[in-house]
Amino acid sequence: MKSILNKLLESQRLSHLEARDLMHGIAGGAVNEAQMSAVLTAYVMRSISLDELIGFREALLELSQEVKLLNGEVIDLCGTGGDGKNTFNISTASTFVVAGANVPVAKHGNYSASSITGSSNIMEYLGYSFSSNPDKLKREIEQTNVCFLHAPLFHPALKAIGPVRRQLGVKTFFNMLGPLINPARPKYQLSGVFNAEVGRMFSYLFNRCLTDYRVVYSLDGYDEISLTSDVKVFSKMGDECFSPESIGFSRLSPSCAAGGATVEESAGIFLSVLGNQADKGKISIIIANSALAISCFKGISITEAAHQAQESIESGRAMEQLKRLLAMQ
């Protein structure tokens, strides 16, 4: 372990196997908090390589508690976070809109490490009880099209390093790992990333293991479809750039994507979107992101998927999925 740490501190790249062994060491308690902090800091100073990403992902999946849901015929909406934009909880709100369009979502999430409110913060605040019990999760997704997989319950390494990440309070390579290690092993994925280089790495990995996927990066830095700029989308068909106008939306100002300053404020925005009470800009952002997920899962056009997303909100089905899920806790 010491030799691996020395390589990192000397700005050398790790091999796939070295990265895998390092993650096993973190999960197994062989790496103390000071060493964890050094590892995270090393990757703050330089970008992660594809071999390192593959090794870390492999170890986390080997160590994780797998949960089987609908034979993997589910989608995850999980971004990297770490874009520094303090957006409202776009992927979490989109989860319920997608569920309301009859697409099952196994949402992988965590508490925020580098922003104000993560998906787990929101769901816990609203009364959702995190669990790794497969029977509970199966009931939820079968009855509401949604279940939440709180990452530390399934990944011992994430639990071990969580306090150090929160103390650092900056984006780390663990932001990148979240969308790659869903314990339900979904066959479909919508992931937002904070730069195009990460998008290409995600696309390489997803192309090898998923039925279909979309990886998105807004060119002004958002790890979502923000509608504030053009967006690059990676998929099995390659990668393309789209303007908001080309997919049927108006271009928005950054204020439309802004989140709350507290968990309470963030939850209020989240509920107002699902209840069709938020400003038009925020609802448009949710429709756009939900549409991409629906299109990916159902194999339909983005235009048709956007109609289904809008109907999910306007009919009340998106909010109903949330209410039913919370009633099961």
Secondary structure, 3 states (H helix, E strand, C coil): CHHHHHHHHCCCCCCHHHHHHHHHHHHHCCCCHHHHHHHHHHHHHCCCCHHHHHHHHHHHHHHCCCCCCHHHCCEEECCCCCCCCCECCHHHHHHHHHHHCCCCEEEEECCCCCCCCCHHHHHHHHCCCCCCCHHHHHHHHHHHCEEEEEHHHHCHHHHHHHHHHHHHCCCCHHHHHHHHCCCCCCCEEEEECCCHHHHHHHHHHHHHHCCEEEEEEECCCCCCCCCCCCEEEEECCEEEEECCHHHCCCCCCHHHHECCCCHHHHHHHHHHHHCCCCCHHHHHHHHHHHHHHHHHHHCCCHHHHHHHHHHHHHCCHHHHHHHHHHHCC
